[in-house]
Amino acid sequence: MAFTIIKPQLVFGTAANSKINLGLIGCGVRGTWIADLFQRHGGYNLVAAADYFQDRVDTFADQLNEDSSKKYNIPAQNRFTTLSCCKKMLDSKLVDAIVIESPPFFHPQQAQAGIDAGVHVYLAKPVAVDVPGTKSIEASGQEATKKKLCFLVDFQTRTNNYFIEAIKRVHEGAIGDIVFGESTYHGNRLNKQAEEGTPEARLKNWTFDKALSGEIVVEQSIHTLDVMSWIMNMPPLHVTGTGGRKVRVDVGDCLDYYTLLYEYPNQVGVTFSTRQFDAWGTQPEGINNRMFGTKGVIETSYGGDVRIRGTKDNFYRGGSTSQLYPEGAIANIATFYKSITEKNYANPTVADSVRSNFVTIMGRIAACQNRRITWDEVMSNQERLDGKLEGLKS
């Protein structure tokens, strides 16, 4: 019998049997990192692992603790591979919840499969690579609530007290009416994981692949565009911009820079730029937002300071978010456990994550088509990116 709610013993049993049986989908760098945080929480048993690549699953599952004991004790029969690894895991009936850390192209299908199977879903950003996929996540989140399941999207900034307090104050009028803003995500290039030429190499290099990653504006820049969307608290009217592939041309088909202008009601413009190539030490780098209002300015930096500048009446000192990356994930892992064990199925992270995903896709379409794109156009867009999975093991 598939579980539509958490097993009764997980709520009413002893500490020893109250752990949630967890399956990890995606055993790469991020998946390996976050699995350790789930284990440290203490409320989870990692009982299954899945990835397209057998060696990656085995390397993950065979990790040792400092005392040379097995870290996870995942037996060979609980390790699943190929493109259908998620389905195989769910068919095994081993898990109460899944953690999805696969390339974003696969997120909608895997999240829906999890909800259909009656398990809770913890999902990495971005939620999808195209509009139909994003709407699928929205539907899965709503279905999760109906089926009494938890569905959490792992954005770190939305757990941080400085971000929460500063943006709450902005919504209460601390900086007056927003006049204009700027949003940036500038960083150096990522490293190739394999030499190109095979379907498997393309899958390993998914961060450089438009269909598998959604492009840099979706896969990485969603961090800063999510904060922009959070501050503005409404969808943009339209966006214009451009992008190109001029520096990082040796792998994949993603652009290596974007420059965009999002326009909100009342002629409020927010400029955005991002790059993924060496800028020879120029500053500032990183994930930053700055919104100018009639009474003050909010400044946010992922891993840096968050504050509101203004008069003594609206100034907010905020503070440093230097540990945001691990602390945000740790907070979300704790929230996921608390929501499951306390049967809280409101799933509030889904709607905001979906809106931010639409914002990023909107920017990609505008840049790639070199024209103004309206919010209504995005909402009616039917294009599905082709994952080009031919040649991979099903």
Residue, then its C-alpha position, 0 to 999 in steps of 0.5 A: m500500500a502506497f503511503t499517502i501520509i507519513k507512517p503512523q509509527l513515524v509520528f507516534g513511535t520511539a526516537a529510534n523508529s521516528k526517522i523518515n526513510l529518505g531516497l536521494i535522486g542525483c548523487g553529484v556534488r550538490g546531492t552528496w553535500i545535502a545528503d550529509l546535512f539530512q543525516r546530520h539532522g538526525g530525523y532521516n534514514l537515507v535508505a536509497a540512492a538514484d542517479y543515471f550513472q552507476d559509478r556515481v551512485d556507488t561512490f556516494a553509497d559507499q562513503l565512509n565515516e571518519d572511523s571507516s564505518k559505512k556512512y549510509n549503509i545503502p545496499a546494492q539492491n537499493r541503488f538505482t540507475t539509468l533515466s528511469c532511476c526515480k521510477k525504480m526507486l519509487d516502485s521499490k516502496l522503500v521511501d517515505a520522501i525523496v530529495i530531488e537533486s537531478p538536472p532541472f530538466f527532470h524535476p517536473q517529471q520526478a516531482q510528479a512521480g513522487i506525489d503520484a506515489g504518495v511520498h513527500v518531495y524536497l526539490a532543488k531549485p530551479v523547479a523546471v526549465d520551461v513554462p509547461g514544466t513550471k506549471s507542472i510543479e505548481a500542479s504537483g504542489q497543489e496535489a501534494t496538499k490535497k493528498k496530505l503530502c509535504f512539498l518543499v523547494d529549497f531556496q536558502t535566502r527565504t529562510n534567513n532572518y535578515f532577508i525576511e526582516a528587511i523585505k518585510r519592512v520594505h513591504e510595510g513601506a520602509i523605503g517608500d515607493i520603489v523607484f528603480g532597482e538593480s539585480t546581478y549575479h556575476g561569477n566565473r565559469l564552472n568546470k567541465q565534468a567530461e570531454e564532449g562527444t557522447p550522450e553521457a558526457r552531455l549529461k555530466n555537463w548538464t550545467f552548460d546545456k540549455a535544455l537540461s539546465g534551463e540556461i544560466v539565467v534560470e539555473q543559477s541567476i534564479h537566486t538573485l531574481d527570486v530576491m527581486s521577485w520577493i521584494m517587488n511582490m508581484p509579477p513584472l509587466h514585461v522584459t527586454g534584453t539580450g545575451g550572448r555566447k562570446v567567451r565560454v564557447d568550448v562546451g555546451d550551448c548556454l549563453d555566457y551572459y545576459t543583460l535584461l530590463y524588467e519593468y513593473p507597474n508605475q514605470v519601475g524598472v529593474t536592471f539585471s545582468t549575469r555572466q559566467f566567465d572570468a572578469w579578472g578580479t573586478q568587483p563587486e561579484g556575487i549575487n546582489n540586489r539593490m532597490f531604490g525607494t523614495k525614502g531609502v534603499i534595500e541592499t541584499s547580498y547572498g553570503g554578504d550583508v543585508r540592510i536598509r539605508g535611510t533615515k534613523d526612522n527606517f534604517y535597518r542594520g541587518g547583518s552578514t549572511s556569510q553562512l547562508y548556503p549551508e544554514g539555509a539548507i539546514a533550515n529547510i531540512a528541519t522545516f521539511y521534517k517538522s512539516i511531515t511529522e506535524k502533518n502541516y501540508a500547506n507547502p508555502t514554498v511552491a507558489d513563490s518558487v513557481r513565480s520566480n521560475f517564470v520570471t527567469i524563463m521570461g528573461r531567457i525568452a526575451a534575450c534569445q528572441n531579442r524582443r519584449i516579452t510580456w508576462d501574459e505571453v509567458m503564461s501562455n507559452q507552450e514551448r517544451l525544451d527538448g532534452k535530447l535524451e537519445g542514446l542514453k539508457s532508459 
